[in-house]
Amino acid sequence: MRILICEDSVLLREGLVRLLEDQGHEVVAALPDATELGESVGTTAPDLCILDVRLPPSYTDEGIRAALALRTANPALPVLVLSQYVEERYASDLIAGRGGALGYLLKDRVADVAEFVETVEQIAAGGTVFDPEVVAQLLGRRARDERMQRLTAREASVLALIAEGKSNQAIAKALYISEGSVEKHITSVFQKLDLEPDESGNRRVLAALVHLSHGGPAAPQSGDLS
């Protein structure tokens, strides 16, 4: 099997090269970043690409964005994302998009070399393999998304202001509605987010956390969520 590796850590990159070659595979390229990834795939025609998520220059999401581009340009090419992180936004896009075999493994959870090589071969043969932690995080994000999608535009605006720490009076003033309307919207938000009444009265805080986990802005330090 012909394998292309894109990994910035020189120790891990060279370790993967040695490991895979010892198992009889050919590493056709070992790149430190995604700058020449597309060109290298075109010239080396690998059977599988292994990419890290966070690559130079910013070490944020270059790798997984490169994987998305790679699958768009080469839909049949099997891709294994090997990273320390679950990049939820792009991982969802990667899974949802069209393309061939796909894997997403977390480096810290690869505990057996033989099992790793077997997984690589399985993906190259057309299989799909995801670390259970990756699946758990993506399903958690989907659940949050589904709850947020229940909200009307007005309810989403009210929730965003709750997350900013604003009181009902301040929310009413910001949205040019009555405090009574604000209370009705908040009650509806609690119901749609499946936040049951409790004695501690912390549903407002929990609602704000749902908003934040969905990618909304954080509340200022002086905010009052009570």
C-alpha positions in Angstrom: 0.0 0.0 0.0 1.2 3.5 -0.9 0.8 6.0 1.9 1.2 9.8 2.2 1.7 11.3 5.6 1.1 14.9 6.6 2.3 15.5 10.1 4.2 18.4 11.6 5.9 16.6 14.5 9.1 15.2 13.1 9.4 12.5 15.7 5.8 11.2 15.0 6.2 11.7 11.3 9.4 9.6 11.1 8.0 7.1 13.6 5.0 6.5 11.3 7.2 6.2 8.3 9.4 3.5 10.0 6.3 1.7 11.5 4.4 1.5 8.2 7.5 0.6 6.1 8.3 -2.2 8.6 4.9 -3.6 7.9 5.6 -3.7 4.2 3.9 -0.5 3.1 5.5 2.2 1.0 5.4 5.8 2.3 5.5 7.9 -0.9 5.7 11.3 0.9 6.0 12.6 4.4 5.1 16.2 4.6 5.5 18.7 7.5 2.5 20.8 6.5 -0.3 20.9 3.9 1.3 23.4 1.6 2.2 20.9 -1.1 -0.4 18.3 -0.2 -2.5 18.5 -3.3 0.4 18.5 -5.6 2.0 15.6 -3.8 -1.1 13.5 -4.0 -1.2 14.2 -7.7 2.3 13.1 -8.3 2.6 10.2 -5.9 -0.9 8.7 -6.3 -1.2 7.3 -2.7 -3.7 4.6 -1.7 -4.2 6.4 1.7 -3.5 9.8 3.3 -2.8 10.3 7.0 -3.2 13.9 8.2 -2.9 15.7 11.5 -5.6 18.3 12.3 -3.4 21.1 13.5 -0.6 22.0 11.1 1.6 25.0 10.4 1.5 27.9 10.2 -1.3 28.6 12.7 -1.6 25.1 14.2 -5.4 25.4 14.3 -7.4 23.5 11.6 -5.2 23.5 8.5 -4.9 19.7 8.4 -8.6 19.0 8.6 -9.5 21.7 6.1 -6.9 20.1 3.8 -8.6 16.8 4.3 -11.9 18.3 3.3 -10.3 19.8 0.2 -8.6 16.5 -0.6 -11.8 14.6 -0.4 -13.5 17.1 -2.7 -10.7 16.8 -5.3 -10.2 13.1 -4.8 -13.5 11.5 -3.6 -12.2 8.0 -3.8 -9.0 8.5 -1.8 -9.2 7.0 1.7 -8.2 9.5 4.4 -7.2 9.0 8.0 -7.3 12.0 10.3 -4.8 11.3 13.2 -4.9 14.0 15.8 -4.9 15.0 19.5 -8.1 16.9 19.0 -11.7 16.5 17.9 -12.3 19.5 15.6 -16.0 19.2 15.8 -17.1 21.7 13.1 -14.9 20.4 10.3 -15.1 16.8 11.4 -18.9 17.0 10.9 -18.4 18.4 7.5 -15.8 15.8 6.7 -18.2 13.0 7.6 -21.2 14.6 5.9 -19.4 15.3 2.7 -19.0 12.9 -0.2 -15.9 10.8 -0.4 -14.4 7.4 0.1 -13.2 5.6 3.2 -12.5 7.7 6.2 -11.0 7.4 9.7 -10.6 9.7 12.7 -8.3 8.5 15.5 -7.0 10.3 18.5 -3.2 10.0 19.0 -3.4 9.7 22.7 -5.8 6.8 22.5 -3.8 4.7 20.1 -2.5 2.1 22.5 -1.6 -0.8 20.3 0.7 -0.6 17.3 -0.6 -3.8 15.6 -4.2 -2.5 16.0 -3.3 0.8 14.5 -1.7 -0.8 11.4 -4.8 -3.0 11.1 -7.0 0.1 11.2 -4.9 1.8 8.5 -5.2 -1.2 6.3 -9.0 -1.4 7.0 -9.5 2.3 5.9 -7.3 1.8 2.8 -9.5 -1.2 1.9 -12.7 1.0 2.1 -13.6 0.8 5.7 -14.7 3.6 8.1 -13.2 3.8 11.6 -13.8 6.4 14.3 -12.5 6.6 17.8 -15.4 6.3 20.2 -14.4 9.6 21.8 -14.8 11.3 18.4 -18.2 9.8 18.0 -19.3 10.9 21.5 -18.2 14.5 20.9 -19.9 14.7 17.6 -23.1 13.3 18.8 -23.0 15.7 21.8 -22.7 18.6 19.4 -25.6 17.3 17.2 -27.8 17.1 20.3 -26.9 20.7 21.2 -27.6 21.8 17.7 -31.0 20.1 17.6 -32.1 21.8 20.8 -31.0 25.2 19.6 -32.9 24.6 16.3 -36.1 24.4 18.2 -35.9 28.1 19.1 -37.6 30.9 17.2 -35.4 33.8 16.1 -36.8 35.9 19.0 -36.2 33.2 21.5 -32.6 32.8 20.3 -32.1 36.6 20.7 -33.4 36.4 24.3 -31.1 33.4 25.0 -28.1 35.3 23.6 -28.9 38.2 25.9 -29.3 35.9 28.9 -25.8 34.5 28.1 -24.5 38.1 28.1 -25.7 38.4 31.7 -28.6 40.8 31.1 -31.6 41.0 33.4 -35.2 40.6 32.1 -35.6 44.4 32.3 -32.4 44.9 30.2 -33.5 42.2 27.7 -36.9 43.9 27.3 -35.2 47.3 26.7 -32.7 45.8 24.2 -35.5 44.1 22.2 -38.1 46.7 22.6 -40.7 44.4 24.1 -42.4 44.2 27.5 -40.9 42.3 30.5 -44.0 40.1 30.4 -43.1 39.1 26.8 -39.5 38.4 27.9 -40.7 36.1 30.7 -42.9 34.2 28.2 -39.9 33.8 25.8 -37.6 32.6 28.6 -40.2 30.0 29.7 -40.4 28.8 26.2 -36.6 28.7 25.9 -36.4 26.6 29.0 -39.0 24.1 27.7 -37.4 23.8 24.3 -34.0 23.2 25.8 -35.4 20.5 28.0 -34.5 22.4 31.2 -36.8 21.2 34.0 -37.7 23.5 36.9 -35.6 22.9 40.0 -35.3 24.3 43.5 -31.9 25.9 42.9 -33.3 28.1 40.1 -30.2 27.6 37.9 -32.1 27.0 34.6 -31.0 30.5 33.5 -27.3 29.5 33.9 -27.9 26.2 32.2 -29.6 27.9 29.3 -26.6 30.2 28.9 -24.3 27.2 28.9 -26.2 25.6 26.0 -25.9 28.9 24.1 -22.1 29.0 24.8 -21.6 25.4 23.8 -23.4 26.1 20.6 -20.7 28.7 19.8 -22.3 31.9 21.2 -20.3 34.7 22.8 -19.3 34.4 26.5 -20.9 36.5 29.1 -18.9 39.4 30.5 -17.3 39.0 33.9 -19.7 41.5 35.5 -22.8 39.8 34.1 -25.6 38.8 36.4 -27.2 35.5 35.4 -29.5 35.4 38.4 
